[in-house]
Amino acid sequence: MKGMDEVGRLFNNNELIVAEVLQSAEAMKAAVSHLEQFMEKADAQNKGKMILATVKATSTTSARTWSRSSSGTTATRS
């Protein structure tokens, strides 16, 4: 959705912090929940596939790596 695309763009440009991204996601979730009553229900046979994935690193490790890479230093694993 365009609104969340903009949130992602702002976060990538370091104009939003994680807390603001999460707040935006909660607002989007509430809006979609409200609008669902006005949307057409699709036939269950027409549903697509869902892919689930996980990230091996913890959020702390990911944040540390991101912080190092955005500050111009090289992050390496030993």
C-alpha positions in Angstrom: 0.0 0.0 0.0 1.2 3.4 -0.9 1.2 4.7 2.7 3.5 2.0 4.0 5.7 2.4 0.9 6.3 6.0 2.0 7.0 4.8 5.6 9.6 2.4 4.2 11.1 5.2 2.0 11.4 7.5 5.0 12.9 4.8 7.2 15.5 4.0 4.5 16.4 7.7 4.4 16.8 7.7 8.2 13.9 10.1 8.5 11.9 7.7 10.7 13.0 5.5 13.7 11.7 2.0 14.3 9.2 3.1 16.9 7.5 5.4 14.2 7.5 2.5 11.7 5.8 0.3 14.2 3.3 3.0 15.0 2.6 3.4 11.3 2.0 -0.3 11.0 -0.4 -0.4 13.9 -2.4 2.5 12.3 -2.5 0.7 9.0 -3.6 -2.5 10.7 -6.5 -0.6 12.4 -7.5 1.1 9.1 -7.5 -2.1 7.2 -9.5 -3.8 9.9 -12.1 -1.1 9.7 -12.3 -1.2 5.9 -12.5 -5.0 5.6 -16.3 -4.9 6.2 -16.6 -2.9 3.0 -14.4 -5.2 0.9 -15.7 -8.1 -1.2 -14.9 -11.6 0.2 -13.0 -13.7 -2.2 -13.7 -17.4 -2.8 -11.4 -19.5 -0.6 -10.3 -21.4 -3.7 -8.9 -18.2 -5.3 -6.4 -17.5 -2.5 -2.7 -17.3 -3.3 0.3 -18.8 -1.6 1.9 -17.6 1.6 5.6 -17.7 2.1 7.0 -17.4 5.7 10.7 -16.7 6.4 12.9 -16.0 9.4 16.1 -14.0 9.8 19.0 -15.8 11.4 20.5 -12.8 13.2 18.9 -11.2 16.2 17.5 -7.7 15.9 20.4 -6.5 18.0 22.9 -8.1 15.6 21.0 -6.7 12.7 20.9 -3.2 14.2 24.6 -3.3 15.0 25.5 -4.4 11.5 23.2 -1.8 10.0 24.7 0.9 12.2 28.2 0.0 11.2 27.4 -0.1 7.5 25.6 3.2 7.6 28.4 4.9 9.5 30.9 4.0 6.7 32.8 1.3 8.6 32.8 -2.3 7.5 30.9 -4.8 9.6 32.4 -8.3 9.6 31.6 -11.5 11.4 34.4 -13.5 13.1 
